[in-house]
Amino acid sequence: MTQTPTDTAVGLPQHPSPRATGCPFDPPPALHALQSEPSLSRVRIWDGSSPWLVTRYDQLRTLLGDPRVSADVNAPGYPHTSAGRRAGAQARQTFLTMDDPEHARIRRMVTAPFTIKKMEAMRPPVQKIVDGLIDDMLAGPAPVDLVQAFALPVPSLVICELLGVPYEDHDLFQRNTRVIVKRDSTPEETVAATTALADYLEELLAAKEAHPEDDLLSELATKRVATGEMTRREAAHMGVLLLGAGHETTANMIALGTLALLQHPDQLAALRETQDPKAVSAAVEELLRYLNITHSGRRRVALEDIEIDGQVIRAGEGIVFANEVANRDPRAFAGDPDELDITRDSRRHVAFGYGVHQCLGQPLARMELQVVYSTLYRRIPTLALATGIDQLEFKHDGLVYGVYELPVTW
């Protein structure tokens, strides 16, 4: 149910605000304007409430590192992204939406498979997946939609291998994930999609209990569910989070990153020609900073009064962290942060969040993007957009930003 706007919210800028026409890679101009203000701002969101909006890089890191700032979606005052997301959060709760110590306890159950060492061991299999999909593209007709032919299959195949999910079921989890990440999905649609995925993974976990394999779902089934440490439904909800986040975000980074590089041919040429893994890694970090596809802001609520830079965020007030513009803060990044520069030192970006809740799968995402960006443009050096950029449909309606299709040729 939509709330009646409070007196505080009336007249405040609406969030999220639209991007500028013709500037698909840049945050909304309204965010830049608020970032130039000397103090924190309030905004009005979909339900009429007026959370604080944090746009400055230093303030974002300070507050996300503060234990008085809660990720609990059930806490009064939490600024949900939409009615659908609110319903989805109530239908399932994962460690992402918990506070310590419970957050840390559950997160530790799935940390081991995502270590940097484990991800490096996966690099050769990921390279094989990437090369195989490129072979398929080159053997087929052009133009082709890079999203369906490459960007979506790469992380889907990888996360299926890691979790132990049959890839032949990819239509089921991709379709339901799309519903979950759309801002305008109704509560009923979001709950139905979440339930469908949880039901599917619960059946898979039951099968893994009887016949475990070398994958994360088997480990959850035999070491957590079988011992009573978590219920099978809780493990299924964990799987929903990992499966959705494991393919949706990286797929959009592959497609949108490719589009950004095609619009910056000098940067693309430099990346295509380098053989230096450090240069490839730097390019990945810069693209993560520059594009910042999680463009709806991280959401939190204050548990206690918090003073920051002379202002007080009261207990029970919501906070929205606009990481997409924090990553463009000129006080934090040298040069012009609104320009793409793959030689920039962007390692301190906040595309994966900050603090105890920062993205668990970031080593996996980094490794996948390094393999993709160092392979695709070298294997297809004449890769080009097959339509005008103004003809592309961007995911303005999603929690994760990207393009719905990316027609390319060579």
Buried (B, 14 or more C-beta within 10 A) or exposed (E): EEEEBEEEBEEBBEBBBEBEEEEBBBBBBBBBBBBEEEEBBBBBBBBBBBBBBBBBBBBBBBBBEBEBBBBBBEBEBBBBBBBBBBBBBBBBBBBBBBBEEEBEEBBEBBEEBBEEEBBEEBEEBBBEBBBEBBEEBEEEEBBBBBBBBBBBBBBBBBBBBBBBBEEEEBEBBBEBBBBBBBBEBBBEBBBBBBBBBBEBBBEBBEBBBEEBEEBBBBBBBBEBBEEEBBEBBBBBBBBBBBBBBBBBBBBBBBBBBBBBBBBBEEBBEBBBEBEEEEBBBBBBBBBBBBBBBBBBBBBBBBBEEBEBEEEEBEBBBBBBBBBBBBBBBEEBBEEEBBEBBBEBEBEEBBBBBBBBBEBBBBBBBBBBBBBBBBBBBBBBEEBEBBEEEEEBEBBEEBBBBBBBBBBBBB
